[in-house]
Amino acid sequence: MASSKQMILGAQCTSYGASSSAWRHESAATDRLTNSDSIIESVKKAEEGKFHFVFMADHPALRDDIATASPSSTIDPIVIASQLVRETEKIGIVLTQSTTFNYPYTVARQLKALDVLSNGRIGWNAVTTNDPRIAANYGENVAPRHMRYARAHEFIQTVQALWGSFGQDAMKMDKEAGVFADTSEIEPVFAHGEYVTSRGPLPTPASPQGQPVIFQAGGGEEGLELAARYASGVYSIASDIESGKMHRAQLNLMAERLGKSAEHTHIFMGLLVTVGDTFEDALNKRRQMLNDTVGGLEDKVMHLSQLVGINLPYSMLHEPLPEEYLYMLEPHPYQLHSERAVELFKQGYTVFDVLAHGVTDFHRTIIGSPTEIADEMQTLFEAGACDGFTISPDRYFDGLPDFVEKVIPELQRRGLFHTEYEGQTLREYLDVPYQYGVEKSL
């Protein structure tokens, strides 16, 4: 039976893959980090699958242990996006820029330039930053949370003001009259806050969608307020129906408190996906990737021990738990995936296989055949856990093609996913209102 509502999908496919050992596979391009052709090929594959957007996280510091594992993000989202806008035609491009260690004018200028050059396909994931390694790279200390979010509000409003400072009808380009632009429609913003200041104006005209779409990632009361005030897309840490519905309820309540509507604010659940011909085939892929992981298994076993409430001996890595251990299992009330981990142990899986199911991953991991993956996505979506998903394939070179060629057609057959892009801009894809400058209600 066809669904009346369709999900929105984003792809994370500019790194080696969700698996830290993906780079070791014989088919992986080991120079993926610096090979723009390889990254462009993946994003074009996502575009072929009609993904609404590709998402790029950012971490401007050496975070990952690259002695054995590949980096989890690109070398620089702005640089990668500048190539993607030229090499793609339809897919939206959402990239992360911090409100903590940047200037509003720089972010406004770069993102609006990309938006113009892409004909209105850019989104900005506006995040506060609390990593001391990043702070050290900018010669700063991490500010208290309330200050970082206060700065974020000023920062976003200043960026939006700069985006609107070049009148949307200011470009005339009248050759006969000799008028290139009507400068009376281009005005400074004179933004002066406690944390950020900018004079403006920005010398960049409007794109077909007006200005980039704002996304938000971050939890707590402050994150909810930032999302409700500015965002059209929210990256959620929800991993099941209950937590997803709770996030939506909290966002709606915050929007109501602010006198706004969250109707056009979409919540995206992160999914790590492994596609196989069968469930066992997909699990074997996960086992291989776990086997290829150099070091870190001991830490994963310790993490798993916390999830299930007992100390799991590393010596039992490849053994089902004895009966006396099963009786002692207790899911941690505040840890993601803890109930799932207990359930898998009770089904007779070994410690290694429970880890292969991805229970220690940050986001929800789905493994199985295309039908099984579509079933799980449909259940989450139709239960109201989210408005869509950001899909992170385990390995870019086969995981993304498998999802595009096998899972996408199954979702389309069920009426859960579109078959063509509707409109030309990211705002149209997401069905969010046109905006130019600061929203009048702010």
C-alpha positions in Angstrom: 0.0 0.0 0.0 1.5 3.4 -1.0 2.2 5.9 1.7 0.6 9.3 1.6 3.7 11.0 3.1 7.2 10.7 1.8 10.5 10.7 3.7 13.3 13.1 3.1 16.8 11.6 2.7 20.2 13.0 3.1 23.5 11.2 2.4 26.8 11.3 4.2 29.1 10.0 1.6 32.2 12.3 1.4 34.4 10.3 3.8 35.5 6.7 3.5 32.4 5.4 5.1 30.8 5.0 8.5 33.2 2.1 9.2 36.6 3.3 10.4 38.2 0.3 8.6 36.5 1.0 5.3 39.7 2.4 3.8 41.4 -1.0 4.2 39.2 -2.9 1.8 40.9 -3.8 -1.5 38.2 -1.9 -3.5 38.5 1.3 -1.5 40.4 4.3 -2.9 43.1 4.8 -0.2 43.6 8.4 -1.3 39.9 9.2 -0.8 40.7 12.0 1.6 42.5 14.0 -1.2 40.8 12.5 -4.2 38.1 14.9 -5.3 37.1 12.7 -8.3 36.3 9.9 -5.8 34.2 12.2 -3.6 32.4 13.7 -6.6 31.6 10.2 -8.0 29.9 9.3 -4.7 27.8 12.5 -4.6 26.7 12.0 -8.2 25.6 8.5 -7.1 23.5 10.0 -4.3 22.1 12.4 -6.9 21.2 9.4 -9.1 19.3 8.0 -6.2 17.4 11.3 -5.8 18.7 12.0 -2.3 17.5 15.4 -1.3 20.9 16.5 -0.1 24.4 15.5 0.8 25.6 16.4 4.3 29.1 17.3 5.3 30.1 17.4 8.9 33.2 19.4 10.0 35.8 19.0 12.7 38.7 21.5 12.2 41.1 19.6 14.4 42.9 16.3 14.3 40.2 14.3 16.3 40.5 10.7 14.9 43.3 8.3 15.7 44.6 8.3 12.1 47.4 5.8 13.0 44.9 3.0 12.1 41.6 4.6 11.2 40.5 7.0 8.4 39.3 10.5 9.2 35.5 10.7 9.7 35.1 14.1 7.9 36.5 15.8 4.8 39.6 18.0 4.7 37.4 21.1 4.4 33.7 21.3 3.6 33.8 24.7 1.9 36.5 23.5 -0.5 34.7 20.2 -1.3 31.4 22.1 -1.7 32.9 24.5 -4.2 33.7 21.5 -6.4 30.3 19.8 -5.9 28.3 22.8 -7.0 30.0 22.6 -10.4 29.9 18.8 -10.8 26.2 18.2 -9.7 22.9 19.5 -11.0 20.1 18.8 -8.6 21.2 17.5 -5.2 21.3 19.9 -2.2 24.6 20.5 -0.5 24.5 21.0 3.3 27.8 21.9 5.0 28.8 22.6 8.6 30.2 25.9 9.8 30.7 26.8 13.4 29.2 29.9 15.0 31.9 29.9 17.7 35.2 30.1 15.8 34.2 32.1 12.7 33.2 35.6 11.6 29.6 36.1 10.4 30.8 38.0 7.4 33.0 35.1 6.2 30.3 32.5 6.7 27.7 34.7 5.0 29.9 35.5 2.1 31.1 32.0 1.4 27.8 30.2 1.8 25.8 32.8 -0.3 28.4 32.6 -3.0 28.0 28.8 -3.1 24.2 29.2 -3.0 24.3 31.6 -6.0 26.7 29.3 -8.0 24.6 26.2 -7.2 21.4 28.0 -8.3 20.0 27.7 -4.8 21.1 24.3 -3.4 23.1 25.2 -0.3 22.2 24.5 3.3 24.2 25.6 6.4 24.5 23.4 9.5 25.0 26.0 12.1 26.7 24.5 15.2 28.3 25.7 18.4 31.7 24.2 19.1 32.9 22.9 22.5 36.0 20.9 21.6 39.1 22.3 23.3 41.3 20.9 20.4 39.4 23.1 18.0 39.5 26.1 20.4 43.3 25.7 20.7 43.6 25.8 16.9 42.1 29.3 17.0 44.0 30.4 20.0 41.0 30.4 22.2 39.4 28.6 25.1 36.0 27.0 25.1 33.4 29.4 26.4 30.7 28.4 28.8 27.6 26.8 27.1 25.3 29.8 27.6 27.8 32.1 26.1 28.3 29.9 23.0 24.6 29.8 22.4 24.1 33.5 23.0 26.8 34.1 20.4 25.1 31.6 18.0 21.9 33.6 18.1 23.7 36.9 17.3 25.8 35.1 14.7 22.9 33.5 12.8 20.9 36.7 12.8 23.9 38.7 11.6 24.5 36.2 8.8 20.9 36.4 7.7 21.0 40.2 7.8 24.0 40.1 5.6 22.4 37.7 3.2 19.5 40.2 2.9 21.6 43.3 2.7 21.9 43.1 -1.1 18.3 43.8 -2.2 16.7 40.8 -3.9 15.8 42.9 -6.9 18.9 45.1 -6.8 20.5 43.5 -9.8 19.3 45.3 -13.0 22.0 44.6 -15.6 20.3 47.0 -18.0 22.8 47.4 -20.8 20.8 50.0 -22.7 20.4 52.3 -19.6 23.9 51.4 -18.3 22.6 50.4 -14.9 24.2 47.3 -13.5 22.6 47.5 -10.0 20.3 49.7 -8.1 22.6 50.7 -5.2 19.6 52.2 -3.2 18.6 48.6 -2.6 22.0 47.6 -1.2 22.3 48.7 2.5 24.8 48.1 5.3 23.4 46.1 8.3 25.3 47.8 11.1 25.0 44.7 13.3 26.5 45.3 16.7 26.0 42.7 19.4 27.7 41.6 22.5 29.6 38.9 20.7 29.7 39.7 17.0 29.7 42.8 14.8 29.5 43.4 11.1 28.9 46.5 9.0 27.9 45.0 5.6 26.5 45.0 3.1 27.4 41.8 1.4 28.1 42.3 -2.3 26.3 39.1 -3.4 22.8 39.0 -5.0 20.0 36.6 -4.1 20.0 33.0 -5.3 16.9 31.3 -6.7 16.0 30.2 -3.2 16.9 33.6 -1.7 19.5 32.4 0.8 20.8 29.1 2.2 18.6 26.8 4.3 19.6 26.6 7.9 20.1 23.2 9.7 20.9 22.6 13.3 22.6 19.9 15.3 22.9 20.0 19.1 20.9 19.0 22.1 19.5 20.4 25.3 17.2 23.4 25.9 19.6 25.8 24.1 19.8 23.5 21.0 16.0 23.2 20.9 15.6 27.0 21.0 18.2 27.5 18.2 16.4 24.9 16.1 12.9 26.3 16.7 14.0 29.9 15.9 16.0 29.3 12.7 16.3 25.8 11.4 14.4 24.0 8.6 16.4 20.8 9.3 17.4 19.3 12.6 19.9 16.4 13.0 18.6 14.3 15.9 20.4 11.8 18.1 17.1 9.9 18.4 17.5 6.2 17.6 14.1 4.7 18.1 10.4 5.6 17.9 10.1 6.7 21.5 13.1 9.1 21.5 12.2 10.4 18.0 8.7 11.3 19.0 10.0 12.9 22.2 12.3 15.1 20.1 9.5 16.2 17.9 7.2 17.0 20.9 10.0 19.0 22.6 10.7 20.9 19.3 7.0 21.7 18.9 6.7 22.9 22.5 9.7 25.1 22.1 8.3 26.6 18.9 5.0 27.3 20.6 6.7 29.0 23.5 8.5 31.3 21.0 5.2 32.0 19.2 6.4 30.1 16.1 5.4 27.0 14.1 7.6 24.0 13.7 5.5 22.8 10.7 8.4 23.4 8.2 11.2 22.2 10.6 12.2 18.6 9.6 13.8 16.2 12.0 16.4 13.8 10.5 17.5 10.5 12.3 21.0 9.3 11.5 21.2 5.8 10.1 24.3 3.7 9.6 23.5 1.2 6.9 24.9 -2.1 5.7 23.1 -3.7 2.8 23.3 -7.4 1.9 21.5 -9.9 -0.2 20.3 -11.4 3.1 20.5 -10.4 6.7 23.4 -12.9 7.2 25.2 -11.6 4.2 25.0 -8.0 5.7 26.1 -9.3 9.1 29.1 -11.0 7.5 30.1 -7.6 5.9 29.9 -6.1 9.4 32.0 -8.9 10.8 34.6 -8.3 8.2 34.8 -4.6 8.9 35.1 -5.3 12.6 37.9 -7.8 11.9 39.7 -5.1 9.8 39.6 -2.7 12.7 43.1 -2.3 14.2 42.8 -1.9 17.9 39.9 -0.4 19.7 38.0 -3.7 20.2 38.8 -3.7 23.9 37.3 -0.2 24.2 34.2 -1.4 22.4 33.8 -4.4 24.8 34.1 -2.0 27.7 31.4 0.2 26.2 29.2 -2.8 25.6 29.7 -3.8 29.2 28.3 -0.4 30.3 25.3 -0.9 28.0 24.3 -4.2 29.5 25.3 -3.7 33.1 27.8 -6.5 33.5 31.6 -6.8 33.0 32.1 -8.8 29.7 35.5 -10.6 29.7 37.4 -9.9 26.5 38.4 -13.6 26.5 34.7 -14.4 25.7 34.7 -12.3 22.6 33.6 -15.1 20.3 31.4 -17.0 22.7 27.7 -16.7 23.5 27.1 -15.6 27.1 26.7 -18.3 29.7 23.2 -18.7 31.2 24.3 -17.1 34.5 25.4 -13.9 32.6 22.1 -13.7 30.7 20.2 -13.5 34.0 22.3 -10.5 35.1 21.9 -8.4 31.9 20.4 -5.0 32.7 20.0 -2.3 30.0 21.5 1.1 31.0 18.6 3.6 31.3 20.5 6.5 29.8 22.7 4.9 27.1 21.7 4.6 23.4 21.0 1.1 22.1 21.3 -0.6 25.5 18.0 -2.5 25.2 18.9 -3.6 21.7 22.3 -5.0 23.0 20.5 -7.0 25.8 18.0 -8.3 23.3 20.8 -9.5 20.9 22.6 -11.4 23.7 19.4 -13.1 24.7 19.1 -14.2 21.0 22.4 -16.1 21.5 24.8 -13.8 19.7 28.4 -13.6 20.8 30.0 -10.5 22.1 31.7 -10.0 18.7 28.5 -10.4 16.8 26.6 -8.0 19.1 29.4 -5.4 18.4 29.0 -6.2 14.7 25.3 -5.2 15.0 26.5 -1.7 15.7 25.2 -1.2 19.2 28.2 0.9 20.3 27.7 3.2 17.3 26.5 6.8 17.9 23.6 6.5 15.5 21.2 3.6 14.9 22.7 0.9 12.7 20.5 -1.0 10.3 21.7 -4.1 8.6 20.0 -6.6 6.3 18.5 -7.2 2.9 17.0 -4.2 1.0 13.5 -5.3 2.1 14.5 -5.6 5.7 16.2 -2.2 5.7 13.1 -0.6 4.0 10.9 -2.3 6.6 12.8 -0.8 9.5 12.9 2.7 7.9 9.2 2.5 7.1 8.4 1.6 10.7 10.4 4.5 12.2 9.1 7.0 9.6 5.4 6.1 9.8 5.5 6.0 13.6 6.5 9.6 13.6 10.1 9.1 14.9 11.4 11.5 12.2 10.7 13.2 8.9 13.6 11.6 7.2 17.0 10.2 7.6 20.7 11.0 7.0 22.1 7.8 5.5 25.7 6.9 6.3 26.8 3.8 4.3 29.4 1.6 5.9 31.7 1.9 2.9 31.3 4.5 0.2 32.5 2.3 -2.7 29.8 -0.4 -2.4 27.5 0.6 0.5 26.2 3.8 -1.3 25.6 2.0 -4.7 23.9 -0.8 -2.9 21.6 1.6 -1.1 20.8 3.6 -4.3 20.3 0.6 -6.5 18.5 -1.8 -4.1 17.0 0.1 -1.1 15.8 3.3 -2.9 13.7 1.4 -5.5 12.0 -0.6 -2.6 11.2 2.7 -0.8 9.9 4.1 -4.1 7.8 1.0 -4.7 6.1 1.6 -1.4 5.4 5.2 -2.1 7.7 6.3 0.7 10.3 8.2 -1.4 10.0 10.4 -4.5 11.1 9.3 -7.9 12.1 12.7 -9.2 13.3 16.0 -7.7 10.4 18.4 -7.1 11.5 21.9 -7.9 15.0 23.2 -8.5 16.2 24.4 -5.1 16.9 22.9 -1.7 14.0 24.9 -0.2 11.6 23.4 -2.7 12.9 19.9 -2.1 12.3 20.4 1.7 9.0 22.3 1.1 10.2 25.2 3.3 9.2 28.8 2.7 11.3 31.3 0.8 13.3 33.6 3.0 15.5 36.6 2.3 17.3 38.3 5.2 16.3 38.0 8.9 12.9 36.5 9.5 10.5 39.4 10.4 9.2 37.8 13.6 12.7 37.7 15.2 
